Amino acid sequence: MRFAVATLALILSLALPRVALADPETLADIRRDLGTLATDIAGLRAELSPGGGETGGVGATGSVLDRVEAIERELSRLIGKTEALELRIERIVADGTNRIGDLEFRLIELEGGDLSTVGTTLPLGGEAAGADAGAGTATTPPAEAEGALLAVGEQADFDRAREAFDAGDYAAAVQRFGAFVEAYPGGPLMAEATLLRGHAHAALDETSQAARAYLDVFNTAPDGRFAPEALFRLGQSLGALGQVQEGCLMFDEVEFRFPASDFVEQLGPARRELGCM
């Protein structure tokens, strides 16, 4: 259930207009800066018009005042446009959040689950409504930070899990990589361990669990080294689960987000196999 909702949230967020999903904090900063600039211009206008009216040297001063007025009009237009875009983003986030909540409710209902367990759906972007712009700012996880130090025993535990995977003991690999991720959350090897756990699940024909792992890799480090493969494998897994349209969308995202990735060359055959339009 958690995988289905998380996948639908990812798909919905990818499908929304990219420009409309600009950072609301950035828009707030822009509006604040524009307001500050407007205040400065108002002060300049006051200096140019002592006492509130135009005095001697009307020709030159009037020309400056005309330009100031033109700037003020443009500032007002930009502020209005920024506010309209901010409202549009809020509507999109609210609509997307409501859709995810409805999907979660329907999925639990279809599976015969307990509807009382349905909690409050987090807004798209992960911030609660009305939260301060800076309070909910996500930090980049250290999973693939350059020069990140390994914990004691981390490399050895990873190597043991990798040995099981390379030996074809996929059940043991799933168990060991799962334990590894729990023991070293946020470690520099976590993304690779999760990806390999997904491959082990796939080798065991556990497609749903494989898809969960690939989704975790991408969500943890959407711009990381393993993100293109994770997104590509997620598309294949969704197709195998009968979610063809969603799988094709994942392929499109691979091409859009990672045009230089080696997996772009595999998109043609993968799309044909899945029947993407």
NORGI-V694359 format. One record per pair of residues at least 4 apart in sequence whose ideal C-beta (glycine too) atoms are under 8 Angstrom apart, sorted by the first residue. I is the first residue (numbers start at 1). J is the second residue. D is the distance in whole Angstrom. If there is no record, write none. Layout:
BEGIN
i:I j:J d:D
i:I j:J d:D
END
This chain:
BEGIN
i:1 j:5 d:6
i:1 j:104 d:8
i:1 j:107 d:6
i:1 j:108 d:7
i:1 j:111 d:7
i:1 j:113 d:7
i:2 j:6 d:6
i:3 j:7 d:6
i:3 j:208 d:7
i:3 j:211 d:7
i:3 j:212 d:4
i:3 j:215 d:7
i:4 j:8 d:6
i:4 j:103 d:8
i:4 j:107 d:6
i:5 j:9 d:6
i:5 j:100 d:7
i:5 j:103 d:7
i:5 j:104 d:5
i:5 j:107 d:7
i:6 j:10 d:6
i:6 j:215 d:6
i:6 j:219 d:7
i:7 j:11 d:6
i:7 j:211 d:7
i:7 j:215 d:6
i:7 j:234 d:8
i:7 j:238 d:7
i:7 j:246 d:7
i:8 j:12 d:6
i:8 j:100 d:6
i:8 j:103 d:5
i:9 j:13 d:6
i:9 j:100 d:5
i:9 j:124 d:7
i:10 j:14 d:6
i:10 j:215 d:7
i:10 j:218 d:8
i:10 j:219 d:7
i:11 j:15 d:6
i:11 j:246 d:5
i:11 j:249 d:6
i:12 j:16 d:7
i:12 j:96 d:5
i:12 j:99 d:6
i:12 j:100 d:6
i:12 j:124 d:7
i:13 j:21 d:7
i:13 j:96 d:7
i:13 j:124 d:6
i:14 j:249 d:6
i:14 j:253 d:6
i:15 j:249 d:7
i:16 j:20 d:6
i:16 j:21 d:5
i:16 j:92 d:6
i:16 j:96 d:6
i:16 j:124 d:8
i:17 j:21 d:7
i:17 j:92 d:8
i:20 j:85 d:8
i:20 j:88 d:6
i:20 j:89 d:6
i:20 j:92 d:5
i:21 j:89 d:7
i:21 j:92 d:7
i:22 j:26 d:6
i:22 j:27 d:6
i:22 j:85 d:7
i:22 j:89 d:7
i:23 j:27 d:7
i:24 j:28 d:6
i:24 j:86 d:6
i:24 j:89 d:6
i:24 j:90 d:8
i:24 j:133 d:7
i:25 j:29 d:6
i:25 j:133 d:4
i:25 j:134 d:7
i:25 j:137 d:7
i:26 j:30 d:6
i:27 j:31 d:6
i:27 j:82 d:6
i:27 j:85 d:6
i:27 j:86 d:5
i:27 j:89 d:7
i:28 j:32 d:6
i:28 j:86 d:7
i:28 j:133 d:5
i:29 j:33 d:6
i:30 j:34 d:6
i:30 j:82 d:6
i:31 j:35 d:6
i:31 j:79 d:6
i:31 j:82 d:5
i:31 j:83 d:7
i:31 j:86 d:8
i:32 j:36 d:6
i:33 j:37 d:6
i:34 j:38 d:6
i:34 j:75 d:6
i:34 j:78 d:6
i:34 j:79 d:5
i:34 j:82 d:7
i:35 j:39 d:7
i:35 j:79 d:7
i:36 j:40 d:7
i:37 j:41 d:6
i:37 j:75 d:6
i:38 j:42 d:6
i:38 j:72 d:7
i:38 j:75 d:5
i:38 j:76 d:8
i:38 j:79 d:8
i:39 j:43 d:7
i:40 j:44 d:7
i:41 j:45 d:6
i:41 j:68 d:6
i:41 j:71 d:6
i:41 j:72 d:6
i:41 j:75 d:7
i:42 j:46 d:7
i:42 j:72 d:8
i:43 j:47 d:7
i:44 j:48 d:6
i:44 j:68 d:6
i:45 j:49 d:6
i:45 j:65 d:7
i:45 j:68 d:5
i:45 j:72 d:8
i:46 j:50 d:8
i:48 j:61 d:6
i:48 j:64 d:6
i:48 j:65 d:6
i:48 j:68 d:7
i:49 j:53 d:6
i:49 j:54 d:6
i:49 j:55 d:8
i:49 j:61 d:8
i:49 j:65 d:7
i:50 j:55 d:7
i:51 j:55 d:8
i:54 j:58 d:6
i:54 j:61 d:6
i:54 j:62 d:6
i:54 j:65 d:7
i:55 j:61 d:8
i:57 j:61 d:5
i:58 j:62 d:5
i:59 j:63 d:7
i:60 j:64 d:7
i:61 j:65 d:6
i:62 j:66 d:6
i:63 j:67 d:7
i:64 j:68 d:6
i:65 j:69 d:6
i:66 j:70 d:6
i:67 j:71 d:6
i:68 j:72 d:6
i:69 j:73 d:6
i:70 j:74 d:7
i:71 j:75 d:6
i:72 j:76 d:6
i:73 j:77 d:7
i:74 j:78 d:6
i:75 j:79 d:6
i:76 j:80 d:6
i:77 j:81 d:6
i:78 j:82 d:6
i:79 j:83 d:6
i:80 j:84 d:6
i:81 j:85 d:6
i:82 j:86 d:6
i:83 j:87 d:6
i:84 j:88 d:6
i:85 j:89 d:7
i:86 j:90 d:7
i:87 j:91 d:6
i:88 j:92 d:6
i:89 j:93 d:6
i:90 j:94 d:6
i:91 j:95 d:6
i:92 j:96 d:6
i:92 j:124 d:8
i:93 j:97 d:6
i:93 j:123 d:5
i:93 j:124 d:5
i:93 j:125 d:6
i:94 j:98 d:6
i:94 j:123 d:8
i:95 j:99 d:6
i:96 j:100 d:7
i:96 j:124 d:5
i:97 j:101 d:6
i:97 j:121 d:5
i:97 j:122 d:7
i:97 j:123 d:5
i:97 j:124 d:6
i:98 j:102 d:6
i:98 j:121 d:8
i:99 j:103 d:6
i:100 j:104 d:6
i:100 j:121 d:5
i:100 j:124 d:8
i:101 j:105 d:6
i:101 j:118 d:8
i:101 j:121 d:4
i:102 j:106 d:6
i:103 j:107 d:6
i:104 j:108 d:6
i:104 j:118 d:6
i:104 j:121 d:7
i:105 j:109 d:6
i:105 j:115 d:7
i:105 j:118 d:6
i:106 j:110 d:6
i:107 j:111 d:6
i:108 j:113 d:4
i:108 j:114 d:7
i:108 j:115 d:6
i:108 j:117 d:7
i:108 j:118 d:6
i:109 j:113 d:7
i:109 j:115 d:6
i:113 j:117 d:7
i:122 j:126 d:6
i:122 j:128 d:7
i:123 j:127 d:6
i:123 j:128 d:7
i:123 j:129 d:6
i:126 j:136 d:7
i:126 j:138 d:6
i:127 j:131 d:5
i:127 j:135 d:8
i:127 j:136 d:4
i:128 j:136 d:7
i:131 j:135 d:5
i:131 j:136 d:5
i:132 j:136 d:7
i:133 j:137 d:7
i:140 j:145 d:8
i:141 j:186 d:6
i:141 j:220 d:6
i:141 j:221 d:6
i:142 j:148 d:6
i:142 j:186 d:5
i:142 j:187 d:8
i:142 j:188 d:7
i:143 j:186 d:6
i:143 j:187 d:7
i:143 j:188 d:6
i:143 j:190 d:5
i:143 j:191 d:5
i:143 j:220 d:6
i:143 j:221 d:5
i:143 j:224 d:7
i:144 j:148 d:8
i:144 j:188 d:6
i:144 j:191 d:6
i:144 j:221 d:5
i:144 j:224 d:5
i:144 j:225 d:6
i:144 j:226 d:8
i:145 j:188 d:7
i:148 j:187 d:7
i:148 j:188 d:4
i:149 j:188 d:8
i:150 j:154 d:4
i:150 j:155 d:5
i:150 j:187 d:7
i:150 j:188 d:7
i:150 j:189 d:7
i:151 j:184 d:6
i:151 j:187 d:6
i:153 j:157 d:6
i:154 j:158 d:6
i:154 j:183 d:8
i:154 j:184 d:5
i:154 j:187 d:6
i:154 j:189 d:7
i:155 j:159 d:6
i:155 j:189 d:7
i:156 j:160 d:7
i:157 j:161 d:7
i:157 j:176 d:7
i:157 j:179 d:8
i:157 j:180 d:5
i:157 j:183 d:7
i:157 j:184 d:8
i:158 j:162 d:6
i:158 j:180 d:6
i:158 j:189 d:5
i:158 j:192 d:8
i:158 j:193 d:6
i:159 j:163 d:6
i:160 j:164 d:7
i:160 j:176 d:6
i:161 j:165 d:7
i:161 j:173 d:6
i:161 j:176 d:4
i:161 j:177 d:5
i:161 j:179 d:8
i:161 j:180 d:5
i:161 j:193 d:7
i:161 j:196 d:7
i:162 j:166 d:6
i:162 j:173 d:8
i:162 j:196 d:7
i:163 j:167 d:6
i:164 j:169 d:4
i:164 j:170 d:8
i:164 j:172 d:4
i:164 j:173 d:4
i:164 j:176 d:6
i:165 j:169 d:8
i:165 j:170 d:7
i:165 j:173 d:4
i:165 j:177 d:8
i:165 j:196 d:6
i:165 j:199 d:7
i:165 j:200 d:6
i:168 j:203 d:8
i:169 j:173 d:6
i:170 j:174 d:6
i:170 j:200 d:4
i:170 j:201 d:8
i:170 j:203 d:4
i:170 j:204 d:5
i:171 j:175 d:7
i:171 j:200 d:8
i:171 j:204 d:7
i:172 j:176 d:6
i:173 j:177 d:6
i:173 j:196 d:7
i:173 j:197 d:7
i:173 j:200 d:4
i:174 j:178 d:6
i:174 j:197 d:6
i:174 j:200 d:5
i:174 j:201 d:6
i:174 j:204 d:7
i:174 j:206 d:8
i:174 j:209 d:8
i:175 j:179 d:6
i:176 j:180 d:6
i:177 j:181 d:7
i:177 j:193 d:5
i:177 j:194 d:7
i:177 j:196 d:6
i:177 j:197 d:4
i:177 j:200 d:7
i:178 j:182 d:7
i:178 j:197 d:6
i:179 j:183 d:6
i:180 j:184 d:6
i:180 j:189 d:8
i:180 j:190 d:8
i:180 j:193 d:5
i:181 j:185 d:7
i:181 j:190 d:6
i:181 j:193 d:6
i:181 j:194 d:6
i:181 j:197 d:7
i:184 j:189 d:7
i:184 j:190 d:6
i:185 j:190 d:7
i:186 j:190 d:6
i:189 j:193 d:5
i:190 j:194 d:6
i:190 j:220 d:7
i:191 j:195 d:6
i:191 j:217 d:5
i:191 j:220 d:6
i:191 j:221 d:5
i:191 j:224 d:6
i:191 j:225 d:7
i:191 j:226 d:5
i:192 j:196 d:6
i:192 j:226 d:6
i:193 j:197 d:6
i:194 j:198 d:7
i:194 j:213 d:5
i:194 j:216 d:5
i:194 j:217 d:5
i:194 j:220 d:7
i:195 j:199 d:7
i:195 j:213 d:7
i:195 j:214 d:7
i:195 j:217 d:5
i:195 j:226 d:5
i:195 j:229 d:7
i:195 j:230 d:6
i:195 j:233 d:8
i:196 j:200 d:6
i:197 j:201 d:7
i:197 j:213 d:5
i:198 j:202 d:6
i:198 j:209 d:8
i:198 j:210 d:5
i:198 j:211 d:8
i:198 j:212 d:8
i:198 j:213 d:3
i:198 j:214 d:5
i:198 j:217 d:7
i:198 j:230 d:8
i:198 j:233 d:6
i:199 j:203 d:6
i:199 j:210 d:7
i:199 j:233 d:8
i:200 j:204 d:7
i:201 j:206 d:4
i:201 j:207 d:8
i:201 j:209 d:4
i:201 j:210 d:4
i:201 j:213 d:6
i:202 j:206 d:7
i:202 j:207 d:7
i:202 j:210 d:4
i:202 j:233 d:7
i:202 j:237 d:7
i:206 j:210 d:6
i:207 j:211 d:6
i:207 j:237 d:5
i:207 j:240 d:5
i:207 j:241 d:6
i:208 j:212 d:7
i:208 j:237 d:8
i:208 j:241 d:6
i:209 j:213 d:7
i:210 j:214 d:6
i:210 j:233 d:7
i:210 j:237 d:5
i:211 j:215 d:6
i:211 j:234 d:6
i:211 j:237 d:4
i:211 j:238 d:6
i:211 j:241 d:7
i:212 j:216 d:6
i:213 j:217 d:7
i:214 j:218 d:7
i:214 j:230 d:5
i:214 j:231 d:8
i:214 j:233 d:5
i:214 j:234 d:4
i:214 j:237 d:6
i:215 j:219 d:6
i:215 j:230 d:8
i:215 j:234 d:6
i:216 j:220 d:6
i:217 j:221 d:7
i:217 j:224 d:8
i:217 j:226 d:6
i:217 j:227 d:7
i:217 j:230 d:4
i:218 j:222 d:6
i:218 j:227 d:5
i:218 j:230 d:4
i:218 j:231 d:5
i:218 j:234 d:7
i:220 j:224 d:7
i:221 j:225 d:8
i:221 j:226 d:7
i:221 j:227 d:6
i:222 j:227 d:6
i:222 j:257 d:8
i:223 j:227 d:6
i:226 j:230 d:6
i:227 j:231 d:6
i:227 j:257 d:8
i:227 j:258 d:7
i:228 j:232 d:6
i:228 j:254 d:6
i:228 j:257 d:8
i:228 j:258 d:4
i:228 j:261 d:4
i:228 j:262 d:8
i:228 j:263 d:5
i:229 j:233 d:6
i:229 j:263 d:6
i:230 j:234 d:6
i:231 j:235 d:7
i:231 j:250 d:6
i:231 j:253 d:6
i:231 j:254 d:5
i:231 j:257 d:7
i:231 j:258 d:8
i:232 j:236 d:7
i:232 j:250 d:7
i:232 j:251 d:7
i:232 j:254 d:5
i:232 j:263 d:4
i:232 j:266 d:7
i:232 j:267 d:8
i:232 j:270 d:7
i:233 j:237 d:6
i:234 j:238 d:6
i:234 j:247 d:8
i:234 j:250 d:5
i:235 j:239 d:6
i:235 j:246 d:8
i:235 j:247 d:4
i:235 j:248 d:7
i:235 j:249 d:8
i:235 j:250 d:3
i:235 j:251 d:5
i:235 j:254 d:7
i:235 j:270 d:7
i:235 j:274 d:8
i:236 j:240 d:6
i:236 j:247 d:7
i:236 j:270 d:6
i:236 j:274 d:8
i:237 j:241 d:6
i:237 j:247 d:8
i:238 j:243 d:4
i:238 j:244 d:8
i:238 j:246 d:5
i:238 j:247 d:4
i:238 j:250 d:6
i:239 j:243 d:7
i:239 j:244 d:6
i:239 j:247 d:4
i:239 j:248 d:8
i:239 j:273 d:8
i:239 j:274 d:4
i:243 j:247 d:6
i:244 j:248 d:6
i:244 j:274 d:6
i:244 j:275 d:6
i:244 j:276 d:7
i:245 j:249 d:7
i:246 j:250 d:7
i:247 j:251 d:7
i:247 j:274 d:5
i:247 j:276 d:8
i:248 j:252 d:7
i:248 j:271 d:7
i:248 j:274 d:6
i:248 j:276 d:4
i:248 j:277 d:7
i:249 j:253 d:7
i:250 j:254 d:7
i:251 j:255 d:7
i:251 j:267 d:5
i:251 j:270 d:6
i:251 j:271 d:6
i:251 j:274 d:8
i:251 j:276 d:6
i:252 j:256 d:6
i:253 j:257 d:6
i:254 j:258 d:6
i:254 j:261 d:7
i:254 j:263 d:6
i:254 j:264 d:7
i:254 j:267 d:6
i:255 j:259 d:6
i:255 j:264 d:6
i:255 j:267 d:6
i:258 j:263 d:7
i:258 j:264 d:7
i:259 j:264 d:6
i:260 j:264 d:8
i:262 j:266 d:8
i:263 j:267 d:7
i:266 j:270 d:6
i:267 j:271 d:6
i:268 j:272 d:7
i:269 j:273 d:6
i:270 j:274 d:6
i:271 j:276 d:4
i:272 j:276 d:8
END
